[in-house]
Amino acid sequence: MTTTFLTHLDEIESTNEWMLKSLQNNKNLNHGDMVLADFQSNGRGQINNHWESERGKNLLCSVVLFPERMQAKAQFPISEAVALAVADYLDIRTSCISVKWPNDIYWNDKKIAGILIENNLSGNYLSNCIVGIGLNLNQSEFKSDAPNPISLHTITKRFFDSKTAAKRIRIHLMSRFWQAENTPDVLHEEYLKKLYRRNIAATYKDANGTFTGIITDVETTGHLVIKDESGNLRRYAFKEVQFVL
């Protein structure tokens, strides 16, 4: 049986790049169309970090979304929606899942999934969003210098089919994206409840050095707010602060 929204490929450079080129080549893509690859020769994480994955072991996919009149300055709900969609899938299969700001997915203190969102603009509005998801499904050993990877198989001792996982995550994503467009305040509250290290004292590092602080909030703009030991509130954009793990 053919699934019209899903394209499954053996190997490509990057699922996000494939989706972008499909858009540029005027391929007739619909909201929620997905590409799934068994292997990426040039998979990327945030800020062009390499994403490690053994061939056929994990979920490597991208989804294209077409927002309706969503302003570019108000795009953080998309990040929240994608993170919560992946968390929704994992919550059914294990416990201790959280979202590490802005949108990494953690099991306890270990990273199980990463997300790369590339938004394309038309004037002041988003014309489309390419959502890349890398979820460690069945890989048991990681050889890169990533500090804390883990897979769903390692946690549950079960094996998972990547195509089935992709379809189920897509269902969660369509629901969460509807929230992003229609009830972003509700979505934001759910995101905060799922936030890794919220209201817990932990160590962070910014341009001025290492400090101990407590995450108190993530603003609707996506800025992270940490209260330091002196009671000062520090506000950070993406990549301005590091979690010391």
C-alpha positions in Angstrom: 0.0 0.0 0.0 1.4 3.4 -1.0 1.5 6.2 1.5 1.2 9.3 -0.5 2.6 11.7 2.1 5.8 9.6 2.7 8.8 9.3 0.5 11.2 6.6 1.7 14.8 6.7 0.3 17.8 4.5 0.9 20.5 7.2 1.1 20.6 11.0 0.5 22.8 13.7 1.8 20.3 15.3 4.1 16.5 15.0 4.4 16.2 18.7 5.0 18.2 19.4 1.8 16.1 17.0 -0.2 12.9 18.7 1.0 14.3 22.2 0.2 15.4 21.2 -3.3 12.0 19.7 -3.9 10.4 23.0 -3.0 12.9 24.9 -5.2 12.2 22.5 -8.1 8.4 23.2 -7.8 7.6 19.7 -6.7 4.0 19.5 -5.7 4.3 19.2 -1.9 1.5 19.3 0.5 1.3 20.3 4.2 2.7 17.4 6.2 4.6 15.6 3.4 7.5 13.7 4.7 10.8 12.2 3.5 12.5 9.4 5.3 16.0 8.1 4.7 17.8 5.0 5.9 21.1 6.9 5.8 22.3 10.5 5.5 25.8 11.1 4.1 25.7 14.7 5.4 23.1 14.8 8.1 23.0 18.0 10.1 22.0 19.1 13.6 21.7 22.7 14.9 24.3 25.2 13.6 25.6 22.6 11.1 26.7 20.1 13.7 27.0 16.6 12.3 24.3 14.1 13.2 25.7 10.6 13.8 23.5 7.6 12.7 24.3 4.0 11.7 22.6 3.0 8.4 19.1 1.8 8.9 19.2 2.0 12.7 17.4 5.3 13.4 14.7 7.7 12.3 16.0 10.3 9.9 13.2 12.3 8.4 12.0 15.8 7.4 8.5 17.2 7.2 7.3 20.3 5.3 4.7 22.5 6.9 2.8 25.4 5.3 1.7 27.9 8.0 -1.3 30.0 7.5 -0.4 33.7 8.2 2.2 33.0 10.8 4.5 36.0 11.3 8.2 35.4 11.2 8.7 37.2 14.5 6.3 34.7 16.2 7.8 31.5 15.0 8.9 29.9 18.3 5.6 28.0 18.7 6.8 25.8 15.7 9.8 24.7 17.7 7.6 24.0 20.7 5.2 22.0 18.5 7.9 19.8 17.0 9.6 19.1 20.3 6.3 18.2 22.0 5.3 16.0 19.0 8.5 13.9 19.4 8.0 13.9 23.1 4.4 12.7 22.7 5.7 9.7 20.7 8.3 8.8 23.3 6.1 9.3 26.3 3.9 6.4 25.1 7.0 4.1 25.0 9.0 5.2 28.0 9.2 7.6 30.9 11.5 10.5 31.9 11.3 12.4 28.6 11.9 16.1 28.6 12.6 19.0 26.2 16.0 20.6 26.6 15.8 24.2 25.4 15.1 25.0 22.7 14.2 21.6 21.2 16.5 18.7 22.0 14.7 15.7 23.4 16.2 14.1 26.5 15.7 10.8 28.4 16.9 11.7 31.9 20.2 13.4 31.2 20.8 11.8 27.8 19.9 13.0 24.4 17.6 10.8 22.4 16.5 13.1 19.6 17.5 16.3 17.8 15.5 18.7 15.7 16.5 21.1 13.0 13.9 23.6 11.8 14.6 25.8 8.7 12.0 28.5 8.1 11.5 30.2 4.7 10.0 33.6 4.6 7.7 35.5 2.3 7.8 39.1 3.5 7.0 39.2 7.2 5.4 35.8 7.2 6.5 32.2 7.1 5.9 30.6 3.7 7.0 27.1 4.7 9.0 25.3 7.4 11.2 22.3 6.9 11.4 20.2 10.1 14.2 17.7 10.4 14.0 15.1 13.1 16.8 12.7 14.1 15.6 10.1 16.6 17.9 7.4 18.0 15.7 4.3 17.6 17.9 1.2 17.5 21.5 2.2 17.6 23.3 0.8 20.6 26.8 2.3 20.2 27.8 5.9 19.3 31.3 6.6 18.1 31.2 10.4 17.8 32.3 12.9 20.5 28.7 13.7 21.4 28.6 13.6 25.2 25.4 11.8 26.0 23.5 10.0 23.3 21.1 7.2 24.0 18.5 5.2 21.9 15.0 4.1 22.5 16.2 0.5 22.1 18.8 0.9 24.8 16.1 2.2 27.1 13.4 -0.3 26.4 15.3 -3.3 25.0 12.9 -3.3 22.1 13.4 -2.7 18.4 11.4 -0.1 16.4 10.5 0.3 12.8 11.5 3.7 11.4 8.7 4.0 8.9 6.1 3.2 11.6 7.7 5.7 14.0 7.8 8.4 11.3 4.0 8.0 10.6 3.1 8.1 14.3 5.3 11.2 14.9 3.6 12.9 12.0 0.2 12.3 13.6 1.4 14.0 16.7 3.1 16.8 14.7 -0.1 17.7 12.8 -2.0 18.0 16.1 0.8 20.0 17.8 1.1 22.3 14.7 -2.6 23.0 14.9 -2.0 24.2 18.4 0.9 26.4 17.3 -1.4 28.2 14.9 -4.6 28.3 16.9 -3.8 28.0 20.7 -0.2 28.9 21.1 -0.6 29.9 24.7 -1.8 26.4 25.6 1.1 24.9 23.6 3.5 27.2 25.4 2.3 26.1 28.9 2.7 22.4 27.9 6.2 23.1 26.6 7.2 24.7 29.9 5.8 21.7 31.9 8.1 19.4 29.8 11.2 21.6 30.1 14.5 19.9 31.1 15.9 21.3 34.3 13.1 23.8 34.9 13.2 25.0 38.6 16.3 22.9 39.3 19.6 24.3 40.3 22.3 23.4 37.6 25.5 24.6 36.0 25.5 26.7 32.9 28.2 28.6 30.9 27.9 31.9 29.0 30.3 34.4 27.6 31.3 35.5 31.2 32.0 31.9 32.4 30.4 29.1 34.4 27.6 29.8 36.9 24.9 28.0 38.9 21.3 29.0 38.1 17.7 27.9 37.9 15.7 28.0 34.7 12.6 29.9 35.5 11.0 30.6 32.1 11.2 30.4 28.4 9.6 33.5 26.9 7.2 33.2 24.0 10.0 34.6 21.8 12.1 31.6 22.6 14.5 33.4 25.0 15.6 31.3 28.0 15.5 32.9 31.4 17.8 31.7 34.2 18.0 33.1 37.7 21.6 33.0 39.0 22.8 32.6 42.6 22.7 36.3 43.1 19.0 36.4 42.2 19.7 38.1 38.8 17.6 37.1 35.8 19.7 36.3 32.8 18.0 36.2 29.4 19.5 34.2 26.5 18.9 33.7 22.8 19.8 30.4 21.2 23.5 29.5 21.5 24.2 32.3 24.0 24.3 29.8 26.9 25.5 26.2 27.3 24.1 23.5 29.6 27.0 22.0 31.5 26.2 18.3 31.5 
